[in-house]
Amino acid sequence: MILAGVYDIKNLKRKIRVDEDHKYNSPWNIAADFDVEMSFSVKDIVGMLEEYEQDRHIGMNIAQMAQLIYDYTDGYPVLVSRLCQLIDEKLAGRENFPDRGSAWTQKGVLEAVNMVLTMPSPLFDDMTKKLTDFPELKKMLKGILFQGRKYTCERENPAINLGIMFGFLKSRDNTVVVANRIFETKLYNLFLSEGEIDDLEYNSQFPDKNQFIRDGRLDMELIMESGL
């Protein structure tokens, strides 16, 4: 068993000190590197589904299901487990998914993704709290999602470091991007919802916010063309 947290001492100090006293540790009092890979790979998900298949004998296409789950979660453990739980316990037996075999399909994964995005979740509650606590991180995420802005992956930038540490961001070709499709869509919907409350003219300007979702992810070119 491994007990691991996302904060090191310098980041805890950012939480407990007043703004003007935010300082980093002495260069001689360094935090130990944490090199354990916490995300699941496609191979890891395949192994989980193989064990499940041996127990249930569903006949699912394991490789396809593992890749689909990874495509939407990027291996984020809580999201991987949640999707699998919803497919097994919530979808199977519904009218559109009369048995587990029909649930463990591409259609079932997409339905489970939609459920994750719309159901209450401690994970998303915590995400919202962190965005409130760290407005610079929130500003950066908005820039990525709505303006197509690109930020160099420099971990000494406090907002970037926090975003990667919390799992909201990841590095791709030395540029930070939102960590996975589910986070991307959830953040997009959250920021749009805040805009609806803050801007009385929002509804007339953007009556259909889902117009920017294509195949389960954001259509960044369409957002840029709209001038949002």
KEGUMI-963040 format. One line per 3 residues: number of its first residue (from 0); their letters; for each residue y, x, z of C-alpha. Coordinates in Angstrom, 3 decimals. Example, Ala and Ser with C-alpha at 12.3 -4.5 7.8 and 13.67 -1.06 7.14 Angstrom:
2
0	as	-4.500:12.300:7.800; -1.060:13.670:7.140;
This chain:
228
0	mil	0.000:0.000:0.000; 3.477:1.217:-0.903; 6.593:-0.109:0.808;
3	agv	9.586:0.613:-1.387; 13.192:-0.532:-1.340; 15.871:-0.205:-3.972;
6	ydi	18.645:1.153:-1.758; 19.108:4.761:-0.772; 21.556:5.793:1.920;
9	knl	24.580:6.254:-0.346; 24.210:2.734:-1.710; 23.758:1.219:1.738;
12	krk	27.067:2.831:2.680; 28.707:1.047:-0.235; 27.629:-2.221:1.412;
15	irv	28.674:-1.564:5.009; 31.925:0.395:4.614; 35.270:-1.098:3.788;
18	ded	36.317:-0.545:0.174; 38.706:2.311:0.849; 36.008:4.197:2.795;
21	hky	33.273:4.070:0.130; 31.936:7.612:-0.043; 28.724:9.211:-1.210;
24	nsp	26.482:11.410:0.911; 27.080:15.094:1.400; 25.504:16.981:-1.508;
27	wni	23.217:18.622:1.064; 21.973:15.298:2.444; 20.139:14.079:-0.643;
30	aad	17.811:11.145:-1.051; 14.259:11.982:-2.079; 13.340:11.176:-5.664;
33	fdv	11.203:8.059:-6.098; 9.024:8.573:-9.164; 6.519:5.714:-8.840;
36	ems	6.613:3.478:-11.923; 7.003:-0.057:-10.567; 6.868:-1.989:-13.852;
39	fsv	3.674:-3.119:-15.560; 2.752:-1.753:-18.961; 1.002:-3.847:-21.608;
42	kdi	-2.194:-2.054:-20.582; -1.671:-3.090:-16.949; -1.221:-6.729:-17.976;
45	vgm	-4.323:-6.534:-20.171; -6.293:-5.357:-17.131; -5.036:-8.292:-15.037;
48	lee	-5.911:-10.805:-17.751; -9.340:-9.259:-18.307; -10.178:-9.814:-14.642;
51	yeq	-8.882:-13.377:-14.882; -10.899:-13.986:-18.069; -14.079:-12.693:-16.457;
54	drh	-13.600:-15.225:-13.682; -12.477:-18.235:-15.749; -14.166:-17.662:-19.146;
57	igm	-11.293:-19.236:-21.062; -11.630:-17.373:-24.338; -7.956:-16.396:-24.545;
60	nia	-6.665:-13.708:-26.879; -6.016:-11.182:-24.122; -4.161:-8.625:-26.237;
63	qma	-1.827:-11.274:-27.679; -1.118:-12.851:-24.296; -0.454:-9.478:-22.644;
66	qli	1.982:-8.483:-25.382; 3.821:-11.828:-25.232; 4.186:-11.650:-21.459;
69	ydy	5.432:-8.071:-21.735; 7.888:-8.981:-24.499; 9.632:-11.483:-22.207;
72	tdg	9.408:-9.562:-18.925; 9.385:-5.886:-19.919; 6.730:-5.571:-17.226;
75	ypv	8.967:-6.729:-14.350; 6.230:-7.421:-11.755; 7.633:-10.619:-10.216;
78	lvs	8.195:-12.168:-13.643; 4.759:-11.142:-14.933; 3.034:-12.696:-11.928;
81	rlc	5.200:-15.815:-12.042; 4.477:-16.490:-15.706; 0.743:-16.101:-15.136;
84	qli	0.869:-18.389:-12.090; 2.764:-21.103:-13.954; 0.421:-21.011:-16.939;
87	dek	-2.649:-21.221:-14.712; -1.464:-23.626:-12.011; 1.342:-25.719:-13.533;
90	lag	0.725:-25.979:-17.281; -3.035:-26.370:-17.492; -3.879:-30.054:-17.151;
93	ren	-0.572:-31.379:-18.474; -0.452:-33.694:-21.466; 0.519:-30.912:-23.864;
96	fpd	-1.930:-28.464:-22.284; -5.080:-30.437:-21.385; -7.053:-27.338:-20.339;
99	rgs	-6.535:-23.671:-19.510; -7.502:-22.633:-23.016; -4.577:-24.550:-24.491;
102	awt	-2.219:-23.217:-21.811; -3.041:-19.549:-22.438; -1.427:-19.572:-25.877;
105	qkg	1.933:-18.562:-27.340; 3.147:-22.129:-26.814; 2.058:-21.955:-23.190;
108	vle	3.854:-18.648:-22.581; 7.079:-20.044:-24.069; 6.824:-23.151:-21.886;
111	avn	6.240:-20.987:-18.798; 9.296:-18.874:-19.695; 11.387:-22.047:-19.874;
114	mvl	10.062:-23.104:-16.460; 10.968:-19.733:-14.943; 14.496:-20.064:-16.282;
117	tmp	15.038:-23.595:-14.966; 13.175:-23.681:-11.640; 14.757:-22.527:-8.341;
120	spl	13.822:-18.926:-7.609; 14.512:-16.451:-4.783; 14.674:-13.762:-7.470;
123	fdd	17.569:-15.445:-9.268; 19.232:-16.382:-5.977; 19.230:-12.691:-5.083;
126	mtk	20.529:-11.804:-8.546; 23.488:-14.158:-8.108; 24.299:-12.701:-4.691;
129	klt	24.248:-9.145:-6.028; 26.587:-10.069:-8.882; 28.984:-11.536:-6.313;
132	dfp	28.741:-8.408:-4.156; 29.293:-6.036:-7.086; 31.916:-7.479:-9.477;
135	elk	32.030:-4.333:-11.641; 28.334:-4.766:-12.399; 28.949:-8.401:-13.271;
138	kml	31.834:-7.422:-15.558; 29.601:-4.913:-17.335; 26.824:-7.457:-17.868;
141	kgi	29.318:-9.926:-19.326; 30.586:-7.234:-21.667; 27.061:-6.519:-22.886;
144	lfq	26.112:-10.174:-23.369; 29.308:-11.696:-24.746; 31.117:-8.815:-26.404;
147	grk	28.261:-6.641:-27.559; 29.729:-3.716:-25.656; 27.698:-0.521:-25.381;
150	ytc	27.714:1.653:-22.283; 26.304:5.163:-22.146; 23.518:5.391:-19.589;
153	ere	25.264:7.583:-17.026; 23.686:7.086:-13.608; 26.717:8.584:-11.850;
156	npa	28.635:5.469:-12.909; 28.204:3.265:-9.797; 27.935:-0.019:-11.733;
159	inl	25.300:1.380:-14.097; 23.376:2.966:-11.243; 23.301:-0.310:-9.323;
162	gim	22.291:-2.308:-12.403; 19.336:-0.019:-13.082; 18.404:0.177:-9.414;
165	fgf	18.342:-3.621:-9.102; 16.309:-3.889:-12.302; 18.991:-5.817:-14.221;
168	lks	19.584:-2.960:-16.682; 17.445:-0.335:-18.372; 18.107:2.624:-20.635;
171	rdn	17.386:2.399:-24.356; 18.395:5.328:-26.572; 20.734:6.503:-23.779;
174	tvv	22.502:3.122:-23.782; 22.159:0.518:-21.033; 20.813:-2.897:-22.031;
177	van	19.729:-5.963:-20.047; 16.258:-5.226:-18.712; 14.285:-8.070:-20.275;
180	rif	14.589:-11.287:-22.264; 14.286:-13.545:-19.224; 17.110:-11.773:-17.368;
183	etk	19.148:-11.742:-20.577; 18.861:-15.515:-20.998; 19.306:-16.287:-17.295;
186	lyn	22.473:-14.204:-17.039; 23.823:-15.707:-20.237; 23.262:-19.242:-18.917;
189	lfl	24.734:-18.326:-15.520; 27.927:-16.893:-16.997; 28.317:-19.844:-19.356;
192	seg	27.862:-22.255:-16.455; 30.585:-20.452:-14.496; 32.802:-20.731:-17.563;
195	eid	32.207:-24.464:-17.726; 33.484:-24.810:-14.171; 36.432:-22.432:-14.571;
198	dle	37.632:-23.588:-17.991; 38.483:-27.268:-18.400; 38.577:-26.826:-22.176;
201	yns	35.124:-25.239:-22.307; 33.159:-28.359:-23.224; 35.299:-29.073:-26.272;
204	qfp	35.112:-25.454:-27.416; 31.408:-24.858:-26.853; 29.617:-28.235:-26.711;
207	dkn	26.181:-26.724:-27.331; 25.669:-23.537:-25.409; 22.039:-23.299:-26.569;
210	qfi	23.236:-22.679:-30.118; 23.151:-18.964:-29.318; 19.462:-18.916:-28.324;
213	rdg	17.076:-18.006:-31.150; 13.333:-17.612:-30.573; 13.772:-17.267:-26.854;
216	rld	16.486:-14.607:-26.890; 20.197:-14.292:-27.492; 21.495:-14.103:-31.047;
219	mel	24.169:-11.465:-30.452; 25.488:-11.603:-34.026; 26.118:-15.352:-33.699;
222	ime	27.912:-14.844:-30.373; 30.154:-12.189:-31.912; 30.945:-14.408:-34.897;
225	sgl	31.911:-17.300:-32.588; 34.492:-15.152:-30.785; 33.077:-16.178:-27.384;
